[in-house]
């Protein structure tokens, strides 16, 4: 009798393994862990109430130099899905992410983009620039690709995932046009964006700016006295009115450049603090992707624009209060 009971138990457990998931399991909230705030915002917009999202890197955190803590590793192990930027943004986490991919879905946002739309760090290198979020239209295409890949991993959520991505896509394309309108008011000769590190190449290509950074694409790159001297000379000769510090990068290097320009008789100013590799605090307007780019646009227009700047800034402020933008036409890459 004991033997038959044991066999019956094994058969029952085997049959249970072949059962279709219960409705409760299919509707279970997915635990998604992402690296950056920008990705957290995207996944929340895609998944809505079907996902619970945790970002490892908060406001002011530099992803280039971020090292996963033991607590982070524990969170990653418990996740149903992991999403990271890729393109070597999270350089010090590569090994951890690769190990996690052996046991669960791990998606690189950058791998979902058209390779022809990605920018190389330099003509002498095959390395790709990871700062893809500064082109709102490019980010929108990545959101759509991510939603498709999430749907393949969790087909029970396919329809809501794709619907969420479509709604968010309309907002991102409207934002892209809004930014173009604001930046168009800045005189061409003033469209030079100088920041602490070279994070804005996608921004420059999308919105018609020449961009320069004291450091390279990664904040891990070193810069020396010669770099600072060259930057001071260039800014003074070209009469660039303002430079911008970044929320996730120390300010002291650009403050030294400002002082050097003033010693040469050029009244350079710091135009404000841009959000670059991290968003603002959660719950603030800048704690969303849309609010982050609007904040940057308002600062850039105010510091570099003349004449129509006030109108450009009021456009940003008005749009920030309107969360239901009209659906724009999708741009062809």
For each residue, the residues with C-beta under 8 A, 3 or more apart:
1: 4 5
2: 5 6
3: 6 7
4: 1 7 8
5: 1 2 8 9
6: 2 3 9 10
7: 3 4 10 11
8: 4 5 11 12
9: 5 6 12 13
10: 6 7 13 14
11: 7 8 14 15
12: 8 9 15 16
13: 9 10 16 17
14: 10 11 17 18
15: 11 12 18 19
16: 12 13 19
17: 13 14
18: 14 15
19: 15 16
20:
21: 25 26 156
22: 25 26
23: 26 27
24: 27 28
25: 21 22 28
26: 21 22 23 156
27: 23 24 50 156
28: 24 25
29: 49 50 51 52
30: 47 50 51 52 80 81 154 157
31: 52 54 78 79 80 81
32: 43 47 51 52 53 54 79 80 81 82 83
33: 53 54 55 56 75 76 78 79 81 82 83
34: 39 40 43 53 54 55 56 82 83 84
35: 39 55 56 57 63 66 83 84 85 89 90 93
36: 39 40 55 57 63 84 85 89 277 278 279
37: 40 41 55 57 58 59 278 279 287
38: 41 42 85 133 139 279 289 292
39: 34 35 36 42 43 55 83 84 85 109
40: 34 36 37 43 44 53 54 55
41: 37 38 44 45 279 288 289
42: 38 39 45 46 109 139 142 143 146 168 289
43: 32 34 39 40 46 47 51 53 83 146 150
44: 40 41 47 48 51 53
45: 41 42 48 143 164 165 167 168
46: 42 43 51 143 146 147 150 161 164 165 168
47: 30 32 43 44 50 51 53 150 157 160 161 164
48: 44 45 51 160 164
49: 29
50: 27 29 30 47 157 160 161
51: 29 30 32 43 44 46 47 48
52: 29 30 31 32
53: 32 33 34 40 43 44 47
54: 31 32 33 34 40 75
55: 33 34 35 36 37 39 40 58
56: 33 34 35 66 68 72 75
57: 35 36 37 61 63 66 278
58: 37 55 61 278 282
59: 37 247 278 279 280 281 282 287
60: 247 248 278
61: 57 58 66 248 277 278
62: 65 66 219 248 249 277 278
63: 35 36 57 66 85 89 90 248 277 278
64: 89 91 92 218 219 220 277
65: 62 91 92 219 220
66: 35 56 57 61 62 63 90 92 93
67: 92 93
68: 56 72 73 76 92 93 96
69: 72 73
70: 73 74
71: 74 75
72: 56 68 69 75 76
73: 68 69 70 76 77 96
74: 70 71 77 78
75: 33 54 56 71 72 78 79
76: 33 68 72 73 79 82 96 100
77: 73 74 100
78: 31 33 74 75
79: 31 32 33 75 76 82 100 104
80: 30 31 32 104 105 154
81: 30 31 32 33 104 105 106 107 150 153 154
82: 32 33 34 76 79 97 100 101 104 105 106 107
83: 32 33 34 35 39 43 106 107 108 109 146
84: 34 35 36 39 89 90 93 97 106 107 108 109
85: 35 36 38 39 63 89 90 108 109 110 130 132
86: 89 90 108 109 110 111 130
87: 108 110 118 128 129 130 132
88: 91 94 127 128 130 218
89: 35 36 63 64 84 85 86 110 130 131 277
90: 35 63 66 84 85 86 93 94 97
91: 64 65 88 94 218 220
92: 64 65 66 67 68
93: 35 66 67 68 84 90 96 97
94: 88 90 91 97 98
95: 98 99
96: 68 73 76 93 99 100
97: 82 84 90 93 94 100 101 106
98: 94 95 101 102
99: 95 96 102
100: 76 77 79 82 96 97 103 104 106
101: 82 97 98 104 105 106
102: 98 99
103: 100
104: 79 80 81 82 100 101
105: 80 81 82 101 153
106: 81 82 83 84 97 100 101
107: 81 82 83 84 111 112 146 149 150 153
108: 83 84 85 86 87 111 112
109: 39 42 83 84 85 86 112 113 132 142 146
110: 85 86 87 89 113 118 128 130 132 142
111: 86 107 108
112: 107 108 109 142 145 146 148 149
113: 109 110 117 118 132 138 141 142 145
114: 117 118 141 333
115: 118
116: 333
117: 113 114 138 141 333
118: 87 110 113 114 115 128 129 132
119: 128 129 201 202 205
120: 123 125 126 127 128 129
121: 125 127 128 129 216 217
122: 125 127
123: 120
124:
125: 120 121 122
126: 120
127: 88 120 121 122 217
128: 87 88 110 118 119 120 121
129: 87 118 119 120 121 132 201 202 217
130: 85 86 87 88 89 110 217
131: 89 134 199 200 201 202 203 217 276 277
132: 85 87 109 110 113 118 129 135 138 139 142 202
133: 38 139 202 289
134: 131 199 200 202 203 206 293
135: 132 138 139 176 202 203 205 206
136: 139 140 172 173 175 176 179 206 293
137: 140 141 172 173 176 206 331
138: 113 117 132 135 141 142 202 206
139: 38 42 132 133 135 136 142 143 172 289
140: 136 137 143 144 168 169 172 173 176
141: 113 114 117 137 138 144 145 333
142: 42 109 110 112 113 132 138 139 145 146
143: 42 45 46 139 140 146 147 165 168 169 172
144: 140 141 147 148 165 166 169
145: 112 113 141 142 148 149
146: 42 43 46 83 107 109 112 142 143 149 150 165
147: 46 143 144 150 151 161 162 164 165
148: 112 144 145 151 152 162
149: 107 112 145 146 152 153
150: 43 46 47 81 107 146 147 153 154 157 161
151: 147 148 154 155 157 158 161 162
152: 148 149 155
153: 81 105 107 149 150
154: 30 80 81 150 151 157 158 161
155: 151 152 158
156: 21 26 27
157: 30 47 50 150 151 154 160 161
158: 151 154 155 161 162
159: 162 163
160: 47 48 50 157 163 164
161: 46 47 50 147 150 151 154 157 158 164 165
162: 147 148 151 158 159 165 166
163: 159 160 166 167
164: 45 46 47 48 147 160 161 167 168
165: 45 46 143 144 146 147 161 162 168 169
166: 144 162 163 169 170
167: 45 163 164 170 171
168: 42 45 46 140 143 164 165 171 172
169: 140 143 144 165 166 172 173
170: 166 167 173 174 325 327 328
171: 167 168 174 175 290 323 325
172: 136 137 139 140 143 168 169 175 176 289 290
173: 136 137 140 169 170 176 177 327 328 329 330 331
174: 170 171 177 178 325 326 327 328
175: 136 171 172 178 179 290 293 294 319 325
176: 135 136 137 140 172 173 179 180 206 328 331
177: 173 174 180 181 328
178: 174 175 181 182 294 297 315 316 319 325
179: 136 175 176 182 183 207 293 297
180: 176 177 183 184 207
181: 177 178 184 185 312 315
182: 178 179 185 297 301 312 313 315 316
183: 179 180 186 191 207 208 209 297 300 301 312
184: 180 181
185: 181 182 301 305 307 308 309 311 312
186: 183 190 191 300 301 304 305 306 309 312
187: 190 191 305 306 307
188: 191 208
189:
190: 186 187 241 304 305 306
191: 183 186 187 188 208 209 210 304
192: 209 210 211 212 238 240 304
193: 200 203 204 209 210 211 212 244 300 304
194: 211 212 213 214 231 235 240 242 243 244 254
195: 198 199 200 211 212 213 214 243 244 245 246 254 274 276
196: 213 214 215 219 244 245 246 249 250 251 253 254 276
197: 213 214 215 216 217 218 219 221 246 249 276
198: 195 201 211 212 213 215 216 217
199: 131 134 195 213 217 246 276 277
200: 131 134 193 195 203 204 209 211 213 276
201: 119 129 131 198 204 205 211 217
202: 119 129 131 132 133 134 135 138 205 206
203: 131 134 135 193 200 206 207 209 211
204: 193 200 201 207 208 209 210 211
205: 119 135 201 202
206: 134 135 136 137 138 176 202 203
207: 179 180 183 203 204
208: 183 188 191 204
209: 183 191 192 193 200 203 204
210: 191 192 193 204
211: 192 193 194 195 198 200 201 203 204
212: 192 193 194 195 198 231 234
213: 194 195 196 197 198 199 200 216 217
214: 194 195 196 197 223 227 228 231 253 254 257
215: 196 197 198 218 219 221 222 223 249 253
216: 121 197 198 213 221 223
217: 121 127 129 130 131 197 198 199 201 213 221
218: 64 88 91 197 215 221
219: 62 64 65 196 197 215 248 249 277
220: 64 65 91
221: 197 215 216 217 218
222: 215
223: 214 215 216 227 228 253
224: 227 228
225: 228 229
226: 229 230
227: 214 223 224 230 231
228: 214 223 224 225 231 232 253 256 257 260
229: 225 226 232 233 260
230: 226 227 233 234
231: 194 212 214 227 228 234 235 257
232: 228 229 235 236 257 260 261 264
233: 229 230 236 237 264
234: 212 230 231 237 238 240
235: 194 231 232 238 240 243 257 261 266 268
236: 232 233 239 261 264 265 266 268
237: 233 234
238: 192 234 235
239: 236 266
240: 192 194 234 235 243 268
241: 190 268 269 271 303 304
242: 194 268 269 270 271 303 304
243: 194 195 235 240 254 257 258 268 269 270 271
244: 193 194 195 196 254 270 271 272 273 274 299 300 303
245: 195 196 249 251 254 255 270 272 273 274
246: 195 196 197 199 249 273 274 275 276 277
247: 59 60 273 274 275 276 278 280
248: 60 61 62 63 219 275 276 277 278
249: 62 196 197 215 219 245 246 276 277
250: 196 253
251: 196 245 254 255 270 273
252: 255 256
253: 196 214 215 223 228 250 256 257
254: 194 195 196 214 243 244 245 251 257 258 270
255: 245 251 252 258 259 270
256: 228 252 253 259 260
257: 214 228 231 232 235 243 253 254 260 261 268
258: 243 254 255 261 262 268 269 270
259: 255 256 262 263
260: 228 229 232 256 257 263 264
261: 232 235 236 257 258 264 266 267 268
262: 258 259 265 266 267 268
263: 259 260
264: 232 233 236 260 261
265: 236 262
266: 235 236 239 261 262
267: 261 262
268: 235 236 240 241 242 243 257 258 261 262
269: 241 242 243 258 303
270: 242 243 244 245 251 254 255 258
271: 241 242 243 244 299 300 302 303 304
272: 244 245 299 302 303
273: 244 245 246 247 251 299
274: 195 244 245 246 247 295 296 299 300
275: 246 247 248 278 279 280 286 292 295 296
276: 131 195 196 197 199 200 246 247 248 249
277: 36 61 62 63 64 89 131 199 219 246 248 249
278: 36 37 57 58 59 60 61 62 63 247 248 275
279: 36 37 38 41 59 275 286 287 288 289 291 292
280: 59 247 275 284 285 286 287 291 292 295
281: 59 284 286 287
282: 58 59 287
283: 287
284: 280 281 287 291
285: 280 288 291 294 295 320
286: 275 279 280 281 291 292 295
287: 37 59 279 280 281 282 283 284 291 292
288: 41 279 285 291 292
289: 38 41 42 133 139 172 279 292 293
290: 171 172 175 293 294
291: 279 280 284 285 286 287 288 294 295 320
292: 38 275 279 280 286 287 288 289 295 296
293: 134 136 175 179 289 290 296 297
294: 175 178 285 290 291 297 298 316 319 320
295: 274 275 280 285 286 291 292 298 299
296: 274 275 292 293 299 300
297: 178 179 182 183 293 294 300 301 312 316
298: 294 295 301 302 313 316 317
299: 244 271 272 273 274 295 296 302 303
300: 183 186 193 244 271 274 296 297 303 304 305
301: 182 183 185 186 297 298 304 305 309 312 313 316
302: 271 272 298 299 305 309 313
303: 241 242 244 269 271 272 299 300
304: 186 190 191 192 193 241 242 271 300 301
305: 185 186 187 190 300 301 302 308 309 312
306: 186 187 190 309
307: 185 187
308: 185 305 311 312
309: 185 186 301 302 305 306 312 313
310: 313 314
311: 185 308 314 315
312: 181 182 183 185 186 297 301 305 308 309 315 316
313: 182 298 301 302 309 310 316 317
314: 310 311 317 318
315: 178 181 182 311 312 318 319
316: 178 182 294 297 298 301 312 313 319 320
317: 298 313 314 320 321
318: 314 315 321 322
319: 175 178 294 315 316 322 325
320: 285 291 294 316 317
321: 317 318
322: 318 319 325
323: 171
324:
325: 170 171 174 175 178 319 322 328
326: 174
327: 170 173 174
328: 170 173 174 176 177 325
329: 173
330: 173
331: 137 173 176
332:
333: 114 116 117 141
